[in-house]
């Protein structure tokens, strides 16, 4: 994914919090090595970011091609991928999900 998401892209963010630093580190590794590559393999997203706010809070931001791509992801892939995450991490993490639409992009590679 070159540069920042362009206007019109849809961002799908999953934010996780835990009270256990070791668990947060384990989840981040799982996201980077397994989960995010599996989500990207669906073809519904142009790219993704894995970020940490602090030792206990992480966020994955997926950049959908458009709203139809995100809806396709929800309809065809979400249940399987969420289930895999919950099987791996059944307790100890709280997840929140949000959808954002990029209104405008600013920056040198605009």
DSSP file (Angstrom, degrees, kcal/mol; ACC not computed):
  #  RESIDUE AA STRUCTURE BP1 BP2  ACC     N-H-->O    O-->H-N    N-H-->O    O-->H-N    TCO  KAPPA ALPHA  PHI   PSI    X-CA   Y-CA   Z-CA
    1    1 A X              0   0    0      0, 0.0     2,-0.5     0, 0.0     4,-0.1   0.000 360.0 360.0 360.0 114.7    0.0    0.0    0.0
    2    2 A X        -     0   0    0      2,-0.1     0, 0.0   107,-0.0     0, 0.0  -0.729 360.0 -28.0 -88.5 128.3    1.7    3.2   -1.1
    3    3 A X  S    S-     0   0    0     -2,-0.5     2,-0.1     2,-0.0     3,-0.1  -0.133 101.0 -30.8  70.7-163.9    1.1    6.3    0.9
    4    4 A X  S    S-     0   0    0      1,-0.1    -2,-0.1   102,-0.1   101,-0.1  -0.452  77.2 -81.6 -86.9 160.9   -2.0    7.0    3.0
    5    5 A X        -     0   0    0     -2,-0.1    -1,-0.1     1,-0.1     2,-0.1  -0.379  51.9-124.6 -60.2 140.5   -5.5    5.9    2.3
    6    6 A X    >   -     0   0    0      1,-0.2     3,-2.2    -3,-0.1    96,-0.3  -0.391  36.5 -74.7 -84.6 163.1   -7.2    8.1   -0.3
    7    7 A X  T 3  S+     0   0    0      1,-0.3    96,-0.2    -2,-0.1    -1,-0.2  -0.298 121.1  31.2 -53.7 137.6  -10.5    9.9    0.0
    8    8 A X  T 3  S+     0   0    0     94,-2.9    -1,-0.3     1,-0.4    59,-0.2   0.088  86.9 125.5  96.1 -22.5  -13.3    7.5   -0.2
    9    9 A X    <   -     0   0    0     -3,-2.2    93,-2.8    93,-0.1     2,-0.5  -0.366  57.6-131.9 -64.1 150.3  -11.5    4.6    1.3
   10   10 A X  E     -AB  64 101A   0     54,-0.9    54,-3.2    91,-0.2     2,-0.5  -0.916  13.4-151.6-106.4 129.7  -13.2    3.0    4.2
   11   11 A X  E     -AB  63 100A   0     89,-3.5    89,-3.1    -2,-0.5     2,-0.6  -0.885   5.5-164.6-101.3 128.5  -11.1    2.3    7.3
   12   12 A X  E     -AB  62  99A   0     50,-2.7    50,-2.9    -2,-0.5     2,-0.4  -0.957  13.9-167.8-112.7 114.3  -12.2   -0.6    9.5
   13   13 A X  E     -AB  61  98A   0     85,-2.9    85,-2.3    -2,-0.6     2,-0.5  -0.868  14.9-169.6-111.8 135.6  -10.6   -0.4   12.9
   14   14 A X  E     -AB  60  97A   0     46,-2.6    46,-2.5    -2,-0.4     2,-0.5  -0.981  11.4-166.7-120.5 117.3  -10.4   -3.1   15.6
   15   15 A X  E     -AB  59  96A   0     81,-3.0    81,-2.3    -2,-0.5     2,-0.4  -0.894   3.9-167.5-108.4 131.8   -9.2   -1.8   18.9
   16   16 A X  E     -AB  58  95A   0     42,-2.9    42,-2.3    -2,-0.5     2,-0.4  -0.931   5.9-174.4-120.8 142.6   -8.2   -4.2   21.6
   17   17 A X  E     +AB  57  94A   0     77,-2.1    77,-2.6    -2,-0.4     2,-0.3  -0.981   7.8 167.4-133.0 148.5   -7.4   -3.7   25.3
   18   18 A X  E     - B   0  93A   0     38,-1.6    75,-0.1    -2,-0.4    74,-0.0  -0.938  38.2-133.0-148.1 166.7   -6.2   -6.1   28.0
   19   19 A X  S    S+     0   0    0     73,-0.5     2,-0.5    -2,-0.3    74,-0.1   0.255  87.4  79.6-103.6   9.5   -4.8   -5.9   31.5
   20   20 A X     >  -     0   0    0     72,-0.3     4,-2.5     1,-0.1     5,-0.2  -0.954  59.6-162.7-127.4 112.7   -1.9   -8.2   30.7
   21   21 A X  H  > S+     0   0    0     -2,-0.5     4,-2.4     1,-0.2     5,-0.2   0.887  94.8  52.2 -61.8 -40.3    1.2   -7.0   28.9
   22   22 A X  H  > S+     0   0    0      1,-0.2     4,-2.3     2,-0.2    -1,-0.2   0.912 110.4  48.4 -63.8 -41.4    2.3  -10.5   27.9
   23   23 A X  H  > S+     0   0    0      2,-0.2     4,-2.8     1,-0.2    -2,-0.2   0.917 110.1  52.0 -63.6 -42.7   -1.1  -11.2   26.5
   24   24 A X  H  X S+     0   0    0     -4,-2.5     4,-2.5     1,-0.2    -2,-0.2   0.909 110.6  47.9 -60.0 -42.4   -1.0   -7.9   24.5
   25   25 A X  H  X S+     0   0    0     -4,-2.4     4,-2.2     2,-0.2    -1,-0.2   0.903 112.0  49.8 -63.8 -41.1    2.4   -8.8   23.1
   26   26 A X  H  X S+     0   0    0     -4,-2.3     4,-2.3     2,-0.2    -2,-0.2   0.904 111.3  48.8 -64.7 -42.0    1.2  -12.3   22.2
   27   27 A X  H  X S+     0   0    0     -4,-2.8     4,-3.0     2,-0.2    -2,-0.2   0.919 109.2  52.7 -64.4 -43.4   -1.9  -10.8   20.5
   28   28 A X  H  X S+     0   0    0     -4,-2.5     4,-2.6     1,-0.2    -2,-0.2   0.922 110.0  48.2 -59.7 -42.9    0.2   -8.3   18.5
   29   29 A X  H  X S+     0   0    0     -4,-2.2     4,-2.8     2,-0.2     5,-0.4   0.929 111.6  49.9 -61.8 -44.7    2.4  -11.2   17.3
   30   30 A X  H  X>S+     0   0    0     -4,-2.3     4,-2.5     1,-0.2     5,-2.1   0.915 111.7  49.0 -59.6 -43.9   -0.6  -13.2   16.3
   31   31 A X  I  <>S+     0   0    0     -4,-3.0     5,-2.4     3,-0.2     6,-0.5   0.941 116.0  42.2 -60.2 -47.7   -2.0  -10.2   14.4
   32   32 A X  I  <5S+     0   0    0     -4,-2.6    -2,-0.2    -5,-0.2    -1,-0.2   0.866 125.0  32.6 -70.5 -37.8    1.2   -9.5   12.6
   33   33 A X  I  <5S+     0   0    0     -4,-2.8    -3,-0.2    -5,-0.2    -2,-0.2   0.840 136.7   3.3 -90.6 -36.0    2.1  -13.1   11.7
   34   34 A X  I  X5S+     0   0    0     -4,-2.5     4,-1.9    -5,-0.4    -3,-0.2   0.805 120.7  46.6-118.0 -61.3   -1.3  -14.7   11.2
   35   35 A X  I  ><S+     0   0    0     -5,-2.1     4,-2.5     1,-0.2     5,-0.2   0.930 111.4  45.1 -65.1 -53.5   -4.5  -12.7   11.5
   36   36 A X  H  ><S+     0   0    0     -5,-2.4     4,-2.9    -6,-0.2     5,-0.2   0.925 113.2  50.9 -61.8 -44.7   -3.8   -9.6    9.4
   37   37 A X  H  > S+     0   0    0     -6,-0.5     4,-1.7     1,-0.2    -1,-0.2   0.891 111.2  50.1 -58.4 -35.9   -2.2  -11.7    6.5
   38   38 A X  H  < S+     0   0    0     -4,-1.9     4,-0.4     2,-0.2    -2,-0.2   0.913 111.4  48.0 -66.6 -41.5   -5.4  -13.9    6.5
   39   39 A X  H >< S+     0   0    0     -4,-2.5     3,-1.4     1,-0.2     5,-0.5   0.930 112.2  48.9 -63.5 -45.0   -7.6  -10.8    6.4
   40   40 A X  H >< S+     0   0    0     -4,-2.9     3,-1.8     1,-0.3     5,-0.3   0.827 100.1  66.5 -65.0 -30.3   -5.7   -9.3    3.6
   41   41 A X  T 3< S+     0   0    0     -4,-1.7    -1,-0.3     1,-0.3    -2,-0.2   0.668  84.9  73.5 -65.5 -15.1   -5.8  -12.6    1.7
   42   42 A X  T <  S-     0   0    0     -3,-1.4    -1,-0.3    -4,-0.4    -2,-0.2   0.727 101.1-132.4 -69.1 -19.9   -9.6  -12.1    1.3
   43   43 A X  S <  S+     0   0    0     -3,-1.8    -2,-0.1    -4,-0.3    -3,-0.1   0.484  78.4 110.7  82.0   2.3   -8.9   -9.4   -1.3
   44   44 A X        +     0   0    0     -5,-0.5    21,-1.3    20,-0.1     2,-0.3   0.582  69.2  57.4 -84.9 -10.1  -11.3   -7.0    0.4
   45   45 A X  E     -C   64   0A   0     -5,-0.3    19,-0.3    19,-0.2    -2,-0.1  -0.923  62.0-149.9-128.9 147.7   -8.6   -4.6    1.7
   46   46 A X  E    S-     0   0A   0     17,-3.6     2,-0.3    -2,-0.3    18,-0.2   0.702  79.5 -43.6 -82.4 -22.2   -5.8   -2.5    0.1
   47   47 A X  E     -C   63   0A   0     16,-0.9    16,-2.9   -46,-0.1     2,-0.3  -0.976  54.3-130.0 175.2-176.0   -3.7   -2.8    3.2
   48   48 A X  E     -C   62   0A   0     -2,-0.3     2,-0.4    14,-0.2    14,-0.2  -0.986   3.8-145.5-156.4 159.2   -3.6   -2.7    7.0
   49   49 A X  E     -C   61   0A   0     12,-2.4    12,-2.7    -2,-0.3     2,-0.5  -0.985   5.1-157.1-126.9 140.1   -1.8   -1.1   10.0
   50   50 A X  E     +C   60   0A   0     -2,-0.4     2,-0.3    10,-0.2    10,-0.2  -0.990  26.4 175.1-113.5 125.6   -1.1   -2.7   13.4
   51   51 A X  E     -C   59   0A   0      8,-3.2     8,-2.6    -2,-0.5     2,-0.4  -0.902  24.8-145.8-131.9 155.4   -0.5    0.0   16.0
   52   52 A X  E     -C   58   0A   0     -2,-0.3     6,-0.2     6,-0.2     3,-0.1  -0.989   9.0-175.3-121.1 132.0    0.1    0.2   19.8
   53   53 A X  E    S-     0   0A   0      4,-2.1     2,-0.3    -2,-0.4     5,-0.1   0.840  77.7 -27.3 -84.8 -41.9   -1.2    3.1   21.9
   54   54 A X  E >  S-C   57   0A   0      3,-1.1     3,-1.0     0, 0.0    -1,-0.4  -0.871  87.1 -69.8-158.7-177.4    0.5    1.8   25.0
   55   55 A X  T 3  S+     0   0    0     -2,-0.3   -31,-0.1     1,-0.2   -30,-0.1   0.716 131.7  36.9 -61.2 -18.6    1.6   -1.6   26.4
   56   56 A X  T 3  S+     0   0    0      1,-0.1   -38,-1.6   -32,-0.1     2,-0.4   0.467 107.5  68.1-112.0  -3.5   -2.0   -2.7   26.9
   57   57 A X  E <   +AC  17  54A   0     -3,-1.0    -4,-2.1   -40,-0.2    -3,-1.1  -0.972  53.5 169.9-127.8 128.4   -3.8   -1.2   23.9
   58   58 A X  E     -AC  16  52A   0    -42,-2.3   -42,-2.9    -2,-0.4     2,-0.4  -0.905  11.8-161.4-132.8 160.8   -3.5   -2.2   20.3
   59   59 A X  E     -AC  15  51A   0     -8,-2.6    -8,-3.2    -2,-0.3     2,-0.5  -0.999   7.7-158.5-144.8 138.6   -5.3   -1.3   17.1
   60   60 A X  E     -AC  14  50A   0    -46,-2.5   -46,-2.6    -2,-0.4     2,-0.6  -0.985  12.0-164.9-115.4 126.5   -5.5   -2.8   13.7
   61   61 A X  E     -AC  13  49A   0    -12,-2.7   -12,-2.4    -2,-0.5     2,-0.4  -0.952   2.4-164.4-114.2 118.3   -6.7   -0.5   10.9
   62   62 A X  E     -AC  12  48A   0    -50,-2.9   -50,-2.7    -2,-0.6     2,-0.8  -0.861  11.4-144.7-102.4 136.0   -7.8   -2.2    7.6
   63   63 A X  E     -AC  11  47A   0    -16,-2.9   -17,-3.6    -2,-0.4   -16,-0.9  -0.865  17.7-157.5-103.5 103.7   -8.1    0.0    4.5
   64   64 A X  E     -AC  10  45A   0    -54,-3.2   -54,-0.9    -2,-0.8   -19,-0.2  -0.467  22.4-127.5 -77.9 151.3  -11.0   -1.3    2.4
   65   65 A X  S    S-     0   0    0    -21,-1.3     2,-0.3     1,-0.2    -1,-0.1   0.897  83.9 -35.7 -62.3 -39.6  -11.1   -0.5   -1.3
   66   66 A X  S  > S-     0   0    0    -22,-0.3     4,-1.7   -57,-0.1     3,-0.2  -0.940  73.3 -78.8-168.8 179.3  -14.6    0.8   -0.8
   67   67 A X  H  > S+     0   0    0     -2,-0.3     4,-2.5     1,-0.2     5,-0.2   0.867 125.3  57.2 -64.7 -35.4  -17.7    0.2    1.2
   68   68 A X  H  > S+     0   0    0      1,-0.2     4,-2.2     2,-0.2    -1,-0.2   0.883 105.1  51.9 -62.7 -37.7  -18.8   -2.7   -1.0
   69   69 A X  H  > S+     0   0    0     -3,-0.2     4,-2.2     2,-0.2    -1,-0.2   0.895 109.7  49.0 -64.9 -40.2  -15.5   -4.4   -0.3
   70   70 A X  H  X S+     0   0    0     -4,-1.7     4,-2.5     2,-0.2    -2,-0.2   0.916 110.5  50.3 -65.6 -42.1  -16.0   -4.0    3.4
   71   71 A X  H  X S+     0   0    0     -4,-2.5     4,-2.5     1,-0.2    -2,-0.2   0.885 109.2  52.1 -62.6 -38.4  -19.6   -5.4    3.2
   72   72 A X  H  X S+     0   0    0     -4,-2.2     4,-2.8     2,-0.2     5,-0.4   0.917 108.5  51.3 -61.9 -43.1  -18.2   -8.3    1.2
   73   73 A X  H  X>S+     0   0    0     -4,-2.2     4,-2.5     1,-0.2     5,-1.8   0.938 111.3  47.2 -58.9 -47.7  -15.7   -9.0    4.0
   74   74 A X  H  <5S+     0   0    0     -4,-2.5     5,-0.4     1,-0.2    -2,-0.2   0.916 117.3  42.7 -60.7 -43.3  -18.4   -8.9    6.6
   75   75 A X  H  <5S+     0   0    0     -4,-2.5    -2,-0.2    -5,-0.2    -1,-0.2   0.860 127.6  25.7 -72.4 -36.8  -20.7  -11.2    4.6
   76   76 A X  H  <5S+     0   0    0     -4,-2.8    -3,-0.2    -5,-0.2    -2,-0.2   0.724 133.1  15.0-104.3 -24.0  -18.1  -13.7    3.5
   77   77 A X  T  X5S+     0   0    0     -4,-2.5     4,-2.1    -5,-0.4     5,-0.3   0.658  93.7  85.9-130.1 -23.6  -15.2  -13.8    5.9
   78   78 A X  H  ><S+     0   0    0     -5,-1.8     4,-3.0     1,-0.2     5,-0.4   0.901  90.0  52.0 -58.2 -47.9  -15.8  -12.1    9.3
   79   79 A X  H  > S+     0   0    0     -5,-0.4     4,-2.2     1,-0.2    -1,-0.2   0.917 112.7  45.2 -57.8 -46.2  -17.4  -15.1   11.1
   80   80 A X  H  > S+     0   0    0      2,-0.2     4,-1.9     1,-0.2    -1,-0.2   0.919 117.2  43.3 -64.1 -45.2  -14.5  -17.4   10.3
   81   81 A X  H  X S+     0   0    0     -4,-2.1     4,-1.7     2,-0.2    -2,-0.2   0.868 114.4  48.7 -74.9 -36.1  -11.8  -15.0   11.1
   82   82 A X  H  X S+     0   0    0     -4,-3.0     4,-2.7    -5,-0.3     5,-0.2   0.912 110.4  52.9 -66.2 -40.8  -13.4  -13.7   14.3
   83   83 A X  H  X S+     0   0    0     -4,-2.2     4,-2.5    -5,-0.4    -2,-0.2   0.904 107.1  51.5 -60.9 -42.0  -14.0  -17.3   15.4
   84   84 A X  H  X S+     0   0    0     -4,-1.9     4,-1.6     2,-0.2    -1,-0.2   0.896 111.2  48.3 -62.2 -39.8  -10.3  -18.1   14.9
   85   85 A X  H  X S+     0   0    0     -4,-1.7     4,-2.7     2,-0.2    -2,-0.2   0.935 112.3  47.7 -65.4 -46.3   -9.3  -15.1   17.0
   86   86 A X  H  < S+     0   0    0     -4,-2.7    -2,-0.2     1,-0.2    -1,-0.2   0.862 109.3  53.5 -66.4 -35.9  -11.7  -16.0   19.8
   87   87 A X  H  < S+     0   0    0     -4,-2.5     3,-0.4    -5,-0.2    -1,-0.2   0.898 114.7  42.0 -63.2 -38.4  -10.5  -19.6   19.8
   88   88 A X  H  < S+     0   0    0     -4,-1.6     2,-0.3     1,-0.3    -2,-0.2   0.855 131.4  24.4 -75.5 -36.2   -6.9  -18.4   20.2
   89   89 A X     <  +     0   0    0     -4,-2.7    -1,-0.3    -5,-0.1     4,-0.2  -0.669  68.4 162.3-130.8  75.4   -7.8  -15.7   22.8
   90   90 A X        +     0   0    0     -3,-0.4     2,-0.3    -2,-0.3    -1,-0.1   0.759  68.2  13.4 -71.1 -24.2  -11.0  -16.7   24.5
   91   91 A X  S    S+     0   0    0      1,-0.1     3,-0.1     3,-0.0    -1,-0.0  -0.929  99.8  52.3-143.1 166.2  -10.6  -14.4   27.5
   92   92 A X  S    S+     0   0    0     -2,-0.3   -73,-0.5     1,-0.1     2,-0.4   0.389  87.8  84.5  92.3  -3.3   -8.6  -11.4   28.6
   93   93 A X  E     -B   18   0A   0     -4,-0.2     2,-0.5   -75,-0.1   -75,-0.2  -0.997  56.3-156.3-135.4 138.6   -9.1   -9.1   25.7
   94   94 A X  E     -B   17   0A   0    -77,-2.6   -77,-2.1    -2,-0.4     2,-0.4  -0.952  15.8-160.1-112.3 131.0  -11.9   -6.6   24.9
   95   95 A X  E     -B   16   0A   0     -2,-0.5     2,-0.4   -79,-0.2   -79,-0.2  -0.883  10.2-174.2-114.8 142.9  -12.4   -5.6   21.3
   96   96 A X  E     -B   15   0A   0    -81,-2.3   -81,-3.0    -2,-0.4     2,-0.4  -0.992  10.7-156.3-131.3 141.3  -14.2   -2.6   19.8
   97   97 A X  E     +B   14   0A   0     -2,-0.4     2,-0.3   -83,-0.2   -83,-0.2  -0.934  13.4 173.2-123.5 142.8  -14.9   -2.1   16.1
   98   98 A X  E     -B   13   0A   0    -85,-2.3   -85,-2.9    -2,-0.4     2,-0.4  -0.988  21.0-143.2-143.8 152.4  -15.5    1.1   14.1
   99   99 A X  E     -B   12   0A   0     -2,-0.3     2,-0.3   -87,-0.2   -87,-0.2  -0.964  20.5-177.2-115.2 134.9  -15.8    2.1   10.4
  100  100 A X  E     -B   11   0A   0    -89,-3.1   -89,-3.5    -2,-0.4     2,-0.5  -0.955  17.5-145.1-128.2 148.1  -14.4    5.4    9.2
  101  101 A X  E     -B   10   0A   0     -2,-0.3     2,-0.5   -91,-0.2   -91,-0.2  -0.971  24.6-123.7-113.1 127.4  -14.6    7.0    5.7
  102  102 A X        -     0   0    0    -93,-2.8   -94,-2.9    -2,-0.5     3,-0.1  -0.574  25.8-174.5 -70.9 117.8  -11.6    9.0    4.6
  103  103 A X        -     0   0    0     -2,-0.5     2,-0.3     1,-0.3    -1,-0.2   0.881  66.6 -13.7 -81.3 -41.6  -12.9   12.4    3.8
  104  104 A X        -     0   0    0    -98,-0.1     2,-0.4   -97,-0.1    -1,-0.3  -0.979  60.7-134.5-159.9 150.8   -9.6   13.8    2.5
  105  105 A X        -     0   0    0     -2,-0.3     2,-0.4    -3,-0.1   -98,-0.1  -0.908  18.3-170.8-111.6 138.3   -6.0   12.9    2.5
  106  106 A X        +     0   0    0     -2,-0.4     2,-0.2     3,-0.0     3,-0.1  -0.944  34.0  83.3-124.1 147.7   -3.2   15.4    3.2
  107  107 A X  S >  S-     0   0    0     -2,-0.4     3,-1.4     1,-0.1    -2,-0.1  -0.738  83.0 -70.3 142.9 170.8    0.5   14.8    2.8
  108  108 A X  T 3  S+     0   0    0      1,-0.3    -1,-0.1    -2,-0.2  -105,-0.0   0.812 124.8  50.5 -63.9 -33.7    3.5   14.9    0.4
  109  109 A X  T 3         0   0    0      1,-0.2    -1,-0.3    -3,-0.1    -3,-0.0   0.132 360.0 360.0 -94.5  22.9    2.4   11.8   -1.6
  110  110 A X    <         0   0    0     -3,-1.4    -1,-0.2  -107,-0.1    -2,-0.1   0.472 360.0 360.0 -59.2 360.0   -1.1   13.1   -2.1
